[in-house]
Structures are given as C-alpha cells and as structure tokens.
Amino acid sequence: MQEFEEFSTLLQRPVEEKNREFQRQGRLKHMISASQLSIPLLEKLCHSANVIRKMSREPKGNERLRKLLAHKRAMLYFTQPSTRTFLSFMAACQILGLTCNEVRDPKTSSEVKRESRMDSIRMFSSYFDVIIMRSQIADFAECCAYLMNDLEKQERRSVPIINAGVGSDEHPTQALLDMYTIIRTFDFDESSESRPSRLADLRRSYPNLASGPAHKTYAFVGDIGRGRTVRSLATVLAQYDGVKMFFISPDHEVLQLDDSLRQSLKKSGVVVEEFNSLETDYQGQSLLSQIDCLYMTRIQREHNSEQAEKEIAAIDLEPYRLTSDRVAQLKSYTPILHPFPRDSVIGEIPTEIDSDPRAMYFRQARNGMWARAALLVHLFDAADSLHLAYSEVMPA
C-alpha cells in the first residue's frame, strides 16, 4: 500500500534480520511474527503463564496480579471482527491491572476524516503504553513496529506493538496459546507434584512416547492455504526435533498448503505429507492412528471470491469432518485443537465430540488469556516482579 511505502525496503528483508529489530536486550520489544517465538522464549512465557494461572486461583494472588501492571494502559485496536482474541486480551489486561480502551470500528475514529492509519497509531502511542492490533491489512503491524522504532531512535515516545492477527499470514499470539496448550498437554503431568505422571501408564500402550512437543506428528485439517493460525503454529513447531506434519485439505488451490510454507518447513527439517481425506492410510496404517496432535480448522468462506465460492461450495467436505468413528481411531492422548470459530453449519467438529477428553479446544481458548497475560508481563519486563509476587503470596 502507498501508505506503507516508506517501509517497503524493510518489509523485504529476511525474517531473521527483521526479528532482530523487534528485540531489546534479549527480550521482545514488539510481538509481530510467530518466528520470534524461540523455544527458550516459549519456555519462559509458558512458565509465566503457569504462575499467573496459579496466582489467579487465590485471593491474595489475584490482588497482587492486579497491581503488577496497574500503572500501564492498553489500546485494543481491532478493526477486523474478533471474539476470542479480543476478549482474551481484554481479560489478560484486566488480570494484570492494565486500563484498557478500544477502537473496533474505524468509522468511529478520525480515519473517517482521512487521517492516515499511521497517524492514528502514533496518536494511540501518545495515550497508551501498548497497542494490541488486529486488521485485515497485510504488514500493518510490522510497519507500526518500524514506526515505533523510528520514534525511539529520535528519543520520542515509543510503545510495544502486538500483532493480534494482521493480514492473512500471521497470528503469532494464537501460535503462542496453541503452543502453551500443546506443551501443557504433552507434559503428561511430569511436572506435577500433586499427582502421578501419566507418562508411565501411556508408555504401556505407546512405548516410544516422550514428553514435550518434539518427535511428534501434527495434523492440520481444513483451510490450510488461508489459515494464518496454521502457518504461525507450523512455523513454531518446525523448531522442534523429529517433527512430522500432515496437511489434509480439499483439492482446491486456495485451500491447499502453499509452496512458501512447504519449502520453509522442509528447509527446517520437517517431514511434510499432504492428503485429501481423513480416511486414508499412511505407510500401511490408518492416518488418524498415527497422529499425536490434531488441529482442525474451518473453511474461511469470508475470503472467497465469487468464483471460489462457487467452486468450494461444490466440494464434498465430509472427508474433513470429525465423527465419533474417526475420533475413535486417534491415540488415547491425542489432543484435538481448533482456533475457533468453528462452522456450525459444516460442523468440522460436531458438538458430540466436545465431551471427549481429547477435545481440548475450549481449554485451548481459555489458555489464550494466560498466555497473552504472560506476553504482556514479558514485554513490560515484569517477569521478575511476577515471580517475586508468587513467592510472597502463594502457599509453599
């Protein structure tokens, strides 16, 4: 876009080079891309999320959490429809005591008076300490981060930018909460002091099973080509050793795995396999029986052109729906995830699956609150204060 023309050269650089500009003294300055979520950073954020989760259960813990960032203010600039991401960020801010304001419709802002989006962002940075943004405009969050960096170099006010889903390629905080859910699930209670580990019992049926996200097979089902949640999560998982990824989508060019992600994953050493049905075999066995984590998605019809709508409407989506029989083929520990919303008409996950203990998608959505709170703590360099508060108010 012409509005972002001054940043065009910066946008074309390699990811590693760009990410260096989004860090400060070993921690994040802005959260723009899932590629910023290194394994060591994930471990720190997940640990903080666990601390926040535990403290929130106790009155004294809640009280201390509400004081942690009570001196900060957050702008939630969400001009693309959102329910879970908006509300979980709002809840995360409230847990930590941040004051929140929002703009959810640009028609209620000075953009109707032809103010540029970048001027709006700079105005928000005058009043707030963090800008959490969601937009359908590609590269918007990244350009805002560059604007803040330029202001910082000029010794002017600059605040963190959080990409809460911008454009079609990135949703890094969804990847964060997905990874938090996966890490907790594949912990198999190994870190719990209050109950025995499940891993020993599971190994009776799955002798090679180990805790952690590494050496697992992840299956992504549905709208792979346009799923920014799929792209972001796959990018993070590619860092782990021994990962396989199955991509299961209808035979249509807009729904299938795009070549840029395919090549990126293979370059990282990921084994990538593509299928056009859940009812298929892989290396002589049922595909479903070999999956360690199943990530379902809906067909994103809101992105269809008129022609694509006709073509996709004619596709039989039954091979991409879960049924009780299909769920029964999964391993006993395989979590079923979904970034939501699910399609109540197509029913890629029918409601009868909700009662299955492997159905983790509502817990996954709740985890967004804890994971995003941990991210805010990290961005404001308050992790030490969080852990000190935990040691002071939580029972030994």
DRENMAR-433340 format. One record per residue (C-alpha): residue number from 0; residue in three letters; z, y, x. Coordinates in steps of 0.05 Angstrom, whole numbers, plus 5000, padded with zeros to 4 digits. Layout:
// residues N
REC   n res    w    v    u
REC NUM ALA    Z    Y    X
...
// end
This chain:
// residues 396
REC   n res    w    v    u
REC   0 MET 5000 5000 5000
REC   1 GLN 4986 5071 5023
REC   2 GLU 5059 5088 5013
REC   3 PHE 5078 5038 5068
REC   4 GLU 5020 5056 5114
REC   5 GLU 5065 5085 5168
REC   6 PHE 5098 5017 5175
REC   7 SER 5034 4976 5176
REC   8 THR 5036 4962 5251
REC   9 LEU 5109 4940 5247
REC  10 LEU 5093 4893 5190
REC  11 GLN 5040 4856 5230
REC  12 ARG 5086 4835 5287
REC  13 PRO 5112 4764 5300
REC  14 VAL 5174 4745 5258
REC  15 GLU 5218 4737 5319
REC  16 GLU 5203 4807 5343
REC  17 LYS 5217 4837 5275
REC  18 ASN 5282 4799 5266
REC  19 ARG 5310 4829 5330
REC  20 GLU 5307 4897 5297
REC  21 PHE 5348 4872 5238
REC  22 GLN 5408 4854 5282
REC  23 ARG 5464 4893 5313
REC  24 GLN 5510 4865 5368
REC  25 GLY 5499 4793 5348
REC  26 ARG 5503 4802 5272
REC  27 LEU 5456 4823 5217
REC  28 LYS 5441 4895 5205
REC  29 HIS 5395 4880 5146
REC  30 MET 5380 4816 5108
REC  31 ILE 5305 4815 5099
REC  32 SER 5279 4745 5115
REC  33 ALA 5303 4674 5110
REC  34 SER 5282 4665 5182
REC  35 GLN 5343 4707 5201
REC  36 LEU 5389 4651 5176
REC  37 SER 5400 4613 5241
REC  38 ILE 5443 4551 5240
REC  39 PRO 5502 4585 5275
REC  40 LEU 5499 4644 5226
REC  41 LEU 5496 4596 5167
REC  42 GLU 5559 4562 5192
REC  43 LYS 5595 4629 5197
REC  44 LEU 5572 4651 5128
REC  45 CYS 5589 4585 5095
REC  46 HIS 5658 4586 5127
REC  47 SER 5670 4656 5100
REC  48 ALA 5644 4635 5031
REC  49 ASN 5694 4577 5031
REC  50 VAL 5750 4625 5049
REC  51 ILE 5731 4673 4993
REC  52 ARG 5726 4616 4944
REC  53 LYS 5796 4591 4961
REC  54 MET 5827 4661 4961
REC  55 SER 5798 4676 4893
REC  56 ARG 5839 4619 4862
REC  57 GLU 5905 4653 4880
REC  58 PRO 5930 4719 4850
REC  59 LYS 5951 4745 4919
REC  60 GLY 5885 4722 4948
REC  61 ASN 5846 4758 4894
REC  62 GLU 5886 4821 4905
REC  63 ARG 5871 4821 4980
REC  64 LEU 5798 4807 4968
REC  65 ARG 5791 4867 4922
REC  66 LYS 5818 4912 4977
REC  67 LEU 5773 4884 5031
REC  68 LEU 5713 4929 5017
REC  69 ALA 5743 4976 4966
REC  70 HIS 5721 5036 5008
REC  71 LYS 5647 5016 5001
REC  72 ARG 5595 5029 4947
REC  73 ALA 5534 4986 4930
REC  74 MET 5468 5004 4896
REC  75 LEU 5434 4947 4859
REC  76 TYR 5361 4969 4856
REC  77 PHE 5330 4915 4813
REC  78 THR 5262 4935 4785
REC  79 GLN 5239 4863 4775
REC  80 PRO 5272 4822 4719
REC  81 SER 5332 4783 4743
REC  82 THR 5393 4749 4713
REC  83 ARG 5428 4704 4764
REC  84 THR 5412 4744 4827
REC  85 PHE 5433 4810 4796
REC  86 LEU 5497 4783 4764
REC  87 SER 5519 4742 4824
REC  88 PHE 5510 4803 4870
REC  89 MET 5549 4845 4819
REC  90 ALA 5604 4793 4816
REC  91 ALA 5605 4787 4893
REC  92 CYS 5614 4862 4899
REC  93 GLN 5670 4862 4847
REC  94 ILE 5706 4805 4883
REC  95 LEU 5707 4847 4946
REC  96 GLY 5725 4912 4911
REC  97 LEU 5658 4949 4921
REC  98 THR 5640 5001 4869
REC  99 CYS 5571 4985 4840
REC 100 ASN 5516 5025 4808
REC 101 GLU 5447 5001 4787
REC 102 VAL 5376 5021 4773
REC 103 ARG 5339 4966 4736
REC 104 ASP 5281 5006 4706
REC 105 PRO 5243 5056 4749
REC 106 LYS 5228 5094 4685
REC 107 THR 5300 5117 4686
REC 108 SER 5294 5144 4757
REC 109 SER 5257 5202 4788
REC 110 GLU 5197 5156 4802
REC 111 VAL 5172 5180 4734
REC 112 LYS 5169 5249 4766
REC 113 ARG 5124 5220 4821
REC 114 GLU 5180 5212 4871
REC 115 SER 5159 5161 4923
REC 116 ARG 5196 5096 4927
REC 117 MET 5216 5111 4998
REC 118 ASP 5246 5177 4978
REC 119 SER 5285 5141 4924
REC 120 ILE 5313 5092 4976
REC 121 ARG 5333 5149 5022
REC 122 MET 5368 5183 4964
REC 123 PHE 5406 5119 4948
REC 124 SER 5427 5114 5021
REC 125 SER 5459 5183 5014
REC 126 TYR 5506 5158 4959
REC 127 PHE 5517 5084 4974
REC 128 ASP 5536 5040 5033
REC 129 VAL 5488 4982 5019
REC 130 ILE 5423 4976 4980
REC 131 ILE 5410 4909 4947
REC 132 MET 5339 4908 4921
REC 133 ARG 5292 4864 4881
REC 134 SER 5220 4882 4869
REC 135 GLN 5152 4850 4859
REC 136 ILE 5122 4896 4912
REC 137 ALA 5108 4857 4977
REC 138 ASP 5140 4884 5041
REC 139 PHE 5182 4936 5004
REC 140 ALA 5249 4913 5030
REC 141 GLU 5223 4905 5101
REC 142 CYS 5195 4976 5101
REC 143 CYS 5261 5002 5074
REC 144 ALA 5296 4968 5133
REC 145 TYR 5249 5003 5181
REC 146 LEU 5263 5070 5147
REC 147 MET 5338 5059 5156
REC 148 ASN 5327 5040 5229
REC 149 ASP 5287 5104 5240
REC 150 LEU 5343 5145 5208
REC 151 GLU 5394 5111 5252
REC 152 LYS 5354 5129 5315
REC 153 GLN 5355 5201 5291
REC 154 GLU 5431 5196 5283
REC 155 ARG 5424 5205 5208
REC 156 ARG 5456 5164 5153
REC 157 SER 5431 5092 5151
REC 158 VAL 5455 5034 5108
REC 159 PRO 5441 4958 5105
REC 160 ILE 5383 4934 5062
REC 161 ILE 5388 4867 5028
REC 162 ASN 5325 4833 5003
REC 163 ALA 5346 4802 4936
REC 164 GLY 5276 4776 4922
REC 165 VAL 5218 4822 4942
REC 166 GLY 5145 4804 4936
REC 167 SER 5120 4732 4930
REC 168 ASP 5141 4703 4997
REC 169 GLU 5215 4717 5009
REC 170 HIS 5281 4706 4974
REC 171 PRO 5330 4699 5033
REC 172 THR 5395 4703 4994
REC 173 GLN 5371 4647 4948
REC 174 ALA 5359 4606 5011
REC 175 LEU 5430 4624 5033
REC 176 LEU 5462 4599 4969
REC 177 ASP 5417 4538 4969
REC 178 MET 5439 4521 5040
REC 179 TYR 5512 4533 5022
REC 180 THR 5504 4483 4965
REC 181 ILE 5468 4433 5010
REC 182 ILE 5518 4440 5066
REC 183 ARG 5577 4431 5019
REC 184 THR 5543 4371 4985
REC 185 PHE 5526 4336 5049
REC 186 ASP 5595 4348 5077
REC 187 PHE 5615 4287 5035
REC 188 ASP 5687 4312 5035
REC 189 GLU 5691 4302 5111
REC 190 SER 5727 4369 5119
REC 191 SER 5775 4359 5061
REC 192 GLU 5848 4347 5078
REC 193 SER 5868 4332 5006
REC 194 ARG 5824 4272 4992
REC 195 PRO 5790 4216 5030
REC 196 SER 5718 4224 5054
REC 197 ARG 5663 4196 5010
REC 198 LEU 5620 4181 5071
REC 199 ALA 5653 4115 5088
REC 200 ASP 5642 4089 5017
REC 201 LEU 5570 4114 5015
REC 202 ARG 5554 4080 5081
REC 203 ARG 5565 4013 5048
REC 204 SER 5500 4026 5010
REC 205 TYR 5467 4073 5059
REC 206 PRO 5487 4051 5130
REC 207 ASN 5449 4106 5166
REC 208 LEU 5475 4163 5124
REC 209 ALA 5506 4220 5164
REC 210 SER 5539 4285 5141
REC 211 GLY 5502 4351 5147
REC 212 PRO 5431 4375 5129
REC 213 ALA 5397 4343 5189
REC 214 HIS 5358 4277 5185
REC 215 LYS 5347 4283 5110
REC 216 THR 5286 4281 5064
REC 217 TYR 5278 4341 5019
REC 218 ALA 5230 4341 4959
REC 219 PHE 5204 4404 4927
REC 220 VAL 5172 4396 4858
REC 221 GLY 5131 4443 4814
REC 222 ASP 5102 4510 4831
REC 223 ILE 5101 4503 4907
REC 224 GLY 5048 4555 4922
REC 225 ARG 5082 4613 4888
REC 226 GLY 5154 4592 4896
REC 227 ARG 5187 4643 4943
REC 228 THR 5252 4603 4937
REC 229 VAL 5215 4541 4963
REC 230 ARG 5185 4580 5021
REC 231 SER 5251 4611 5040
REC 232 LEU 5292 4546 5036
REC 233 ALA 5239 4505 5072
REC 234 THR 5238 4558 5128
REC 235 VAL 5314 4550 5138
REC 236 LEU 5314 4474 5133
REC 237 ALA 5260 4469 5186
REC 238 GLN 5311 4487 5239
REC 239 TYR 5348 4421 5230
REC 240 ASP 5331 4358 5269
REC 241 GLY 5296 4299 5236
REC 242 VAL 5277 4334 5171
REC 243 LYS 5222 4308 5125
REC 244 MET 5195 4350 5067
REC 245 PHE 5157 4323 5007
REC 246 PHE 5118 4374 4966
REC 247 ILE 5100 4349 4896
REC 248 SER 5055 4394 4855
REC 249 PRO 4996 4393 4807
REC 250 ASP 4926 4392 4836
REC 251 HIS 4912 4467 4830
REC 252 GLU 4902 4515 4887
REC 253 VAL 4954 4566 4865
REC 254 LEU 5008 4513 4855
REC 255 GLN 4999 4472 4919
REC 256 LEU 5031 4483 4987
REC 257 ASP 4995 4539 5022
REC 258 ASP 4968 4528 5092
REC 259 SER 5011 4581 5126
REC 260 LEU 5076 4547 5106
REC 261 ARG 5047 4478 5120
REC 262 GLN 5028 4498 5191
REC 263 SER 5093 4534 5203
REC 264 LEU 5134 4473 5183
REC 265 LYS 5093 4425 5225
REC 266 LYS 5099 4472 5285
REC 267 SER 5175 4466 5276
REC 268 GLY 5170 4390 5279
REC 269 VAL 5179 4377 5204
REC 270 VAL 5145 4316 5175
REC 271 VAL 5105 4344 5115
REC 272 GLU 5078 4300 5060
REC 273 GLU 5043 4323 4996
REC 274 PHE 5038 4286 4930
REC 275 ASN 5013 4299 4859
REC 276 SER 5065 4260 4820
REC 277 LEU 5138 4239 4820
REC 278 GLU 5114 4170 4800
REC 279 THR 5084 4150 4866
REC 280 ASP 5101 4107 4926
REC 281 TYR 5111 4127 4999
REC 282 GLN 5107 4075 5054
REC 283 GLY 5112 4019 5003
REC 284 GLN 5173 4044 4965
REC 285 SER 5185 4090 4906
REC 286 LEU 5181 4163 4928
REC 287 LEU 5243 4181 4888
REC 288 SER 5285 4127 4920
REC 289 GLN 5274 4159 4989
REC 290 ILE 5295 4230 4973
REC 291 ASP 5361 4258 4998
REC 292 CYS 5355 4325 4961
REC 293 LEU 5311 4342 4901
REC 294 TYR 5291 4415 4890
REC 295 MET 5258 4426 4822
REC 296 THR 5221 4489 4802
REC 297 ARG 5185 4515 4741
REC 298 ILE 5112 4535 4736
REC 299 GLN 5113 4611 4744
REC 300 ARG 5065 4629 4688
REC 301 GLU 5081 4703 4692
REC 302 HIS 5039 4706 4756
REC 303 ASN 4977 4673 4724
REC 304 SER 4911 4708 4719
REC 305 GLU 4875 4697 4653
REC 306 GLN 4832 4643 4685
REC 307 ALA 4891 4609 4720
REC 308 GLU 4929 4609 4654
REC 309 LYS 4873 4570 4620
REC 310 GLU 4868 4521 4678
REC 311 ILE 4942 4510 4686
REC 312 ALA 4953 4504 4611
REC 313 ALA 4905 4445 4612
REC 314 ILE 4945 4407 4666
REC 315 ASP 4989 4350 4644
REC 316 LEU 5058 4368 4672
REC 317 GLU 5092 4303 4653
REC 318 PRO 5088 4276 4725
REC 319 TYR 5131 4336 4747
REC 320 ARG 5187 4329 4696
REC 321 LEU 5252 4292 4707
REC 322 THR 5270 4236 4660
REC 323 SER 5331 4191 4658
REC 324 ASP 5288 4135 4686
REC 325 ARG 5266 4178 4744
REC 326 VAL 5335 4203 4759
REC 327 ALA 5359 4131 4760
REC 328 GLN 5313 4118 4820
REC 329 LEU 5349 4171 4862
REC 330 LYS 5402 4154 4913
REC 331 SER 5473 4159 4886
REC 332 TYR 5488 4221 4926
REC 333 THR 5422 4259 4919
REC 334 PRO 5435 4329 4892
REC 335 ILE 5386 4357 4840
REC 336 LEU 5376 4431 4852
REC 337 HIS 5337 4485 4814
REC 338 PRO 5335 4560 4829
REC 339 PHE 5331 4577 4754
REC 340 PRO 5309 4597 4705
REC 341 ARG 5284 4530 4681
REC 342 ASP 5228 4527 4629
REC 343 SER 5259 4508 4562
REC 344 VAL 5190 4491 4534
REC 345 ILE 5162 4449 4591
REC 346 GLY 5230 4421 4608
REC 347 GLU 5221 4404 4681
REC 348 ILE 5295 4385 4678
REC 349 PRO 5314 4365 4607
REC 350 THR 5384 4383 4585
REC 351 GLU 5405 4309 4580
REC 352 ILE 5403 4308 4657
REC 353 ASP 5457 4362 4660
REC 354 SER 5514 4312 4653
REC 355 ASP 5491 4270 4712
REC 356 PRO 5539 4281 4771
REC 357 ARG 5479 4293 4816
REC 358 ALA 5457 4353 4774
REC 359 MET 5482 4409 4818
REC 360 TYR 5441 4469 4793
REC 361 PHE 5496 4504 4754
REC 362 ARG 5543 4495 4812
REC 363 GLN 5486 4520 4857
REC 364 ALA 5481 4583 4815
REC 365 ARG 5556 4595 4818
REC 366 ASN 5553 4586 4894
REC 367 GLY 5508 4647 4896
REC 368 MET 5569 4690 4882
REC 369 TRP 5609 4663 4941
REC 370 ALA 5550 4661 4989
REC 371 ARG 5529 4733 4973
REC 372 ALA 5601 4757 4979
REC 373 ALA 5603 4725 5048
REC 374 LEU 5539 4761 5067
REC 375 LEU 5568 4828 5047
REC 376 VAL 5630 4814 5089
REC 377 HIS 5585 4798 5148
REC 378 LEU 5541 4860 5140
REC 379 PHE 5603 4905 5138
REC 380 ASP 5633 4868 5199
REC 381 ALA 5695 4849 5158
REC 382 ALA 5698 4775 5174
REC 383 ASP 5759 4783 5219
REC 384 SER 5795 4822 5165
REC 385 LEU 5777 4768 5114
REC 386 HIS 5806 4712 5157
REC 387 LEU 5868 4752 5173
REC 388 ALA 5880 4764 5099
REC 389 TYR 5870 4690 5086
REC 390 SER 5922 4671 5138
REC 391 GLU 5972 4720 5109
REC 392 VAL 5968 4705 5035
REC 393 MET 5945 4633 5028
REC 394 PRO 5994 4574 5027
REC 395 ALA 5995 4534 5091
// end
